Amino acid sequence: MIAHLRGTITRQQPGEVTVDVHGVGYRVLVPLDVWEKTEDGAEQTLWTSTYVREDRFDLFGFLDHAGRALFDQLLLISGIGPKMALELCSVPRGLLAQAVHEEDAGILTSIKGIGKKTAEKLLLELKNLAERHPEVLRSATGETGGRMDPDAVAALEALGYDSPTIMHALKSLPKDLGTTEERVAAALRSL
């Protein structure tokens, strides 16, 4: 298995980069937040998870060990494939931790492709995961929290934005915004 790649990054379409390692280009699928933090032409290390099936061989890349561990643990959950696991890894880990802490499956339904039943099952699995491996729900800065406004998420979804874009926009808002309307307006200005 390929544990990590260090090389020159070329950003492709959102969610995909090429890592040139001594003249060999590796196509690596990454969460949207990782894609946004990479720069064309920069040398960077991506911690990778190799996904092999009879009809595919994919590399998934992350900026830290915890991101890769979360992805690998999500793949162990029945019904979660690499596409859904990558979508979940695109969501801020603090939001996943918030869903577990508050036992709120509704937070998870704001993620693309997750309905009510899947969210309830996923919440139980995440709770179990958080008990066994609490480090995987911490961000690179060590944060596990940060309250996400579910009404703002729903409003932005209704306007047609996808989950990773919404989460990224809301995560970067100033903390002093008091109402959902202020958060939605500020998020729309940043998109």
N, C-alpha and C positions, 0 to 999 in steps of 0.2 A: 504494500500500500504506500501511497505517497503521503507523507506526514505534513510537509510544508514545501512551498516554493518561494525562492527569493530571486527576483529578477525585475526587469523593466516592465512596467505596467502600460498597457494600451487599453483604454476604455472603449468598449464596443457599445452595443445598445444597452439601455438600462438593465442592470442585473447580470451583466456579462463583461468579463475582462479577459485579455490575453496577457499571460505572463511569459516574457521572453527570458529563458534561462540558457545563456550561452548559445544562442542561435536556434533554440527549439522553443516554439510558441505553444503554451498550454492554454486551452480554453477553459476558463474557470467561471462557474456560475456563482454569483455572490448576492447576499441580501442588498436591498436598495441602499441602506445606510452605508454599507461597505463600499458600494459603487460610488456613492457621493464623496466619500473620504479619500478615494484614490485619485491620483493625478496622472495624466498622460506623460510618459517619459520618466516618471519617478521610479526609483528602485524601492521595492517594498517586499515584505514577507507576508505571505498569506498562509495561514494554517488551514490545511485542506482535509476534507473528508472524501474518500474515494467511494463511489457508488457503482457497483458492477452487477449487471444482470446479463442474461444471454443476448439481449438486443441493445444494450447500451453500456457505456463506460463514461461516467461523468465525474468531474471534479467540482467540489463545492468549497469556496474559500471564505475565510473569516479573519478578522484582524487580531483575534486573541484566542487563547485556548478555551475560554468559557463559551464563546460563540460556537466553536466547533463541537464542544461537549454537548451544548444544548441541542444542536442539530442532530448529533448522533443519538442522543437520548430520545428525541422526538421520533426518529425513525423506528425505534423499538416499540412505539405505541401502535397497536393494531388499527389499521385504517388510515394511518398517516404515511404518505409517500414523500419522496424527496421534494416535490413541488410544494406541497402543503407545509412541510418542515421548513423550507426556505422562506415561504410566506410568513410563517410564525417567527422566524429569526429576523425578519425585516421589521417586526414590531418591537418597539423599545422594551427591553427586559423588565423595566420598571412597571410597565403596563401589565405584563404577564404576572409579575409579583403582586401587583395590586389586585388583580382578579383572584389570585390564590388567597391573599390576605383577607379580602372582603367576601370571599366565596361567592363571587358575582359572575355567573356564566354569561350574563348580558354583555359584559365588556368584551368577551371573546367573539360574540356574534358580529362585532364591528369589523372583524377580520374577513377579508375576501375568501369566500368558499366555505365558511363555517356557519352552519345553521344552529338552531336551538339545541337539538339532540346531540350533535357533534360537540357543541360548546360545553354541554353538561358533562359529557364523557371526558372531554379534554381537560376540563377543570379538575376532575378527580385525578387524572393522570399527572397533571402539573403539580397538584398538591402533594402527591406521592413523590414526584421528582424533587420538589423543593425540600421535602423531609430528608431524602436520601443524599441529594447533591445541592445544597443551598447555594453554592458558588455559581451555578449555571444561570441563575436568575439575577445575578448582580451584573451591572454594567461594568465597562472597563474602568470607570471611576469609582466603583464600589457601591454605587447607589442601587437600591432595590425599590425605591418608591417614586414619588412624584404622582400626584393625583391627576388623572386624565378625565376631562369633562365628557361624559358619554353623550350629552345633548349636542355638544359641539361636533363630536365625531359623527353623530347621526345627521346633523345638518350638512356637513361637508360631504358625506356619502350621498345624500339626496341631490347634491349639486354635481355628482358624477365623479368625484375624486376617489382614488383607490386607497386602501388601508395604509400601505407604507408611506404614501405621500401625506396623508392626513396626520399620521402619528408623528412624522418628522416635523411637519409645520406646527403642530400643537406643542411638541416638545421644545421647540425653539422660541416659544412666546415668552414675553416677560411675565414674571410671577404675580405682578400687581394688577393684572386684569381681573376685574371682579365678576363680570357677568358672562354668560354664554355668548350673548350677542357681541360683546367686545372681543372675546376670543375668536369667534367666527370671522368677524371683520378683519382682525389683525392677521389671522391665518390666510384669508383670501388675498390680503395685500402682499403677503410673503410668497404666495404661489405664482 
